[in-house]
Amino acid sequence: MTAAAIAIGLLQVLALVAIAPVVTGVMRTTRARLEGRFGPSPLQPWRDLRKLLRKERLITEQTSWIFGVAPLLLVASTLVVVAVIPSVATTTLLVDSVDLIGVIYLLLLGTVVLALAAIDTGTAFGGMGSSRGMTIAALAEPAALLAIFAVSLRAGSSSLSTIVEGALADPAGLASPETLLAFGAVAVVTLAEAGRLPVDNPSTHLELTMIHEAMVLEYAGPDLALVEFASSLRLTLFFGLIGTLFLPWGIATTDNIAAMAVGVVAWLVKVLALAVGVAAVEVGLAKLRLFRVPELLAAAFILSFLAVIVSFFLR
């Protein structure tokens, strides 16, 4: 663990913390403009977080310590992933010991903690939301793991840095059939895990359709600010992972300051482009019925399974 690796990890954390709420704001603004509305400013999520942080912290007497700790664990687990994955440069913290499988399970930790906090409230909506959230996570995880396996087969390793360096050395491999199939699976999993259309509607408050919103109904003030901030962090992180795995151009492979600056700019461009693209697609989508969501995630699993099969045939 060198000083440069520590600096890169801090740089990635600071960049994502600063841009994550803006990414959410850009998606809301894009949707509003495409729907013929003026929409909020891209900086509105930062204003909302500031307002929530100034409010009083309210916790019901029926909850345990899990309810209060969950927002902190949700943010902390996400930031750990941000610090160790190669978003800006390949020489990150724990570069030799962090792989994609560990990243998936760290992100799943935040999902499980939030579901436990929702159950801890003892409310009907909390239990309903946590049940739906864990169902989606259980269906999305196999598809994500198989897609990761397919990508790692081409690189010969599940290490993120090795995968990125291999993709940079052989750009033609990014257009291979197994990579495109894995990209399709990861895209569907991203929409499911981030609670975006057609799996979930982040702007709805209809009780019978809520998933993520049902799990956070009992949070208020600073705790709600942390939960909403973590939601933006995870969404931006998923976009960053897609950019790192399937669009690795611009990422720095050395500790050179100029290369690092290019890496930061390239990461920002990829994340914002993906955010605008997803928001534009969402305008033409309707939320799926809850019982149709497993079919969508089953399609993602099939894509990832095909990616594994194709990768064995083409090796």
N, C-alpha and C positions, 0 to 999 in steps of 0.2 A: 504494500500500500504506500505509494509515493505521494509526495506533496502535490504533484500534478494531478494524480488521480483524485485526491481529495478536493482540489480546486475544481476539477471537471464535475464531480458530483454535486458540489455546492452550486456551481453555475447552472446545472440542469434543474436543480430544485428551485432556485430563484427564478429561472426563466418560466418554469411551469406554474409556479405560484402566481407570478405576475400576469400570465397570459390566460390561465384557465377560465376565470370568470368572463374575460373578454371573448373567449371562444363561444361560451354559452350566449353572450350578448350578440355576437355576430350571427349566430344561427337564428336567434329570435328576430333580429333585424332583417335578415335575408328572407325569412318566411313572411314577415309582414309586408315587405316590399313586393314580393311575388304575388301576394294575395291582394294587392292594391291598397294596403294600409301604409301609413308613415312609419309606424313602429317605434319602439324605444331605442335609445342610444346603445351602442355596443358596450358602453361603460355602465349601463344601468345595473347589472348584477353586482358590481363593486359598491354602488350606492345602496343597494338592498342589504348587502352584507354589513356595511357600516351601520345602517339603521338597526339591524337585528342585534349587533354587538352592543348597542347602547341600551337595549331593553333589559328588563329584569329577567333573571334566570328562574324559571318556574318548573318544579318537579313535583309530580303527584306523590302522595305519601305511600301509595300502594306499590311503587316500583322499588327495585333493589339497586345495588351499586352498578349492575350491568347497564342499566338505562343511562346513568351518568357517564360511564366510561366508554360506551360504544362510539360516540362521535369522535373522541380522541383516538381510539384505536383505528377507526375508519380512516381518519386523516393520516395517522402515523404509518399505517401499513402501505398506503398509497405513496407517501413520500419516500419510504424506503425503496420501493420499486423504482421510483423516478431517479433516485440517486445512483442506482447500480446498473440500470439498462443503458446501452449506448445510444443515446438520442442525439447528442451533439458530437461526441467523439467515441471511438472504440476503446480507449484506455480509461475505463471507468473504475470505480471502487469494486473490489472483489471480482475483477474481470475474469479470473480463472475458475471461480467457484459458483457463479450465478448463471443459471440456464433458464430457458423458457418455461420449463415445467415448474421450477420454483417461483417464477413470476406469476404464473397462473394461480398457484395455490396461495400466494400472498394476497392477490386480489380477491380470491375466494374467501379468505379470512375476514376481510371487511364486509362481504356480503353476509356471512354467517353471523357476525357480531351484530349487524344492523337487524337481522331477522330475530335474533335473541332479544334485542332491546324492544322490538315491536311486540313480541309475545309477553315480555315482562310487564307491559302496561296492563294486560288483562282485558283489553277492549276487543270488541268484535272485529273492528276494522284492522287493528294491529295484527290479530291472529290471521285474518284473511289475507292481508298483504304479505305477511311473512311466509305463509303457506304457498302463495303464488310465486313469490320471489325465489324461494328455495326450489320449487318445481322447475322454474326456468333455469336456475343455476345448475341443477342436476342434469338437465337435458343439454345445456350449452357446453358443460365441461368436457364430455367425451368428444364432441365435435372439435373443440379447441385443442385438446390434447392430440387428436389424430392429425389435425392440420399442422401442428407443431412438429409432430413426428415426420410428416411428409417433407417439411422444409428442412429439418435437420438431417434427413437422409442424403439430400443433395450436398450438404456441407460436411457430412461425416461427423457432426457434433451438434449437441443441443445448446451449446454456448452461444449467446447472442452475438458476442464480438466475432467469434469464428464464422457464424452465418453471414454477418454483414461483410466481413473481409472477403469471404468467398464470393459473395454476390458482386462486390466491387471488382474482383479479379476476373469474373466471368459474367458480364452483364447480359449476355444472350440467355443465360439460364433463368433470368427473371421472366422471360417470355415462354418458358417451357410449360407444357400442359399441366404437370403436377403443381407448379407454382401458381398458375392461374386458378386451378381448382381449389388449392389451399387458400388463396386470396378470397375467393367467393365464400368459403366456409367461415373464415375469420371475419369478413364483413358482416355476415348474418349474426355471428356471435357478438360482435361489437354492438350492434343495434339492440340485441337482447340484454346484454349485461349493462349497457348504458341507459336502458329504459327509453329507447327512442321508438318512433313509429317504424313498422306496424305492430311491434310487440307491446309497447306501452306509449301512452301520450303524456309527456311531462307537463303539459299545460292544462290537463283536465283535473277537475275536483269532483267528478261524478263517482259516488261511493262504490257502485257496483263494478266499475271499470278500473279503479285505481290499483296499482301494484306498489310502485315505490312511494307514491304519496300516501298510501294507506299506512305504510310502515313508519312514517315520520310525522303523523298527525299530532302526536302528543308532545312533540318537541316545540320549544319556544325560545325566543331570545338568543343568547350566545350559542346554546346547544344547536338550535336550528340553523344558525349561521355556519357552524362547523359541518353539519350534515350537508347543507347546500353547497358549501365550498368543496367538500369531499366529492360530491356528485360531479361538479365541474372538473375537478382534478382527474377523476377516473375517466370521464369522457375524453378529455384532452390527452390523457395517457394512452388510451386505446387508439386514438388517431395517430399519436406519435409512434406507437408500436407498429401500426400498419405502414407508416412512412419508413420506419427503420427496416422492416423486414422485406417490403416489396418495392420501396422507392428509396434505396439507401444513398442515392447520389447527394453529394455535398457534405456528408458526415466526415469529420476529421479523423484521420488515422495516425496523426502525430500530435505532439504537445505544442506545436507552433501556434503562436497567438493569431496570426492571420488565418490559419486553417480553422482555428476555433471560432473565429468571428464568422467565417463562411458557414461553419456548421450550425451556428445559432440562427443565422438568417435562413438557411435552407430548411431547418426544422420548423421555424415559424411559418414559412411559405407553405410547406406541406400540410401542417396542421390546419392553417386557416383555409387552404384550398379544399381539404377534406371536409371541414366544417360547413363551408358554403355549399359544396356538392351534396352532402347529406341533407342539409336544410332544403335545398332545391328539390331533391327527390321526395322528401316528406310532404311537400305541398300537394303532390299528386297521389298520396297514399292515404288509406283509411286504416284505422286500427282494426286488427284482426280480432275476431271473437276469441275468448280465452281458450276454448277447446280446439281452436285452429292453430294456436301457437306451437304446440308440440309437432305439428306437421311441418311447420317452417324450420324448426330446429332439427327435425329428422332429415330434412333436405340438406341442411348444413352438414350433418353427420355423413350423409351419403357422399357429398362433395369431398369431404376430407378423407373418407375411406377410398374413394376413387383416386384421390391424389396419392395416397400411399401405394395403391396397386400400380398406378402408372409409373410412379418413381422406381418401383422394383423392376418393371419391364424395360425402362429406359436407362437403367444403370449399366 
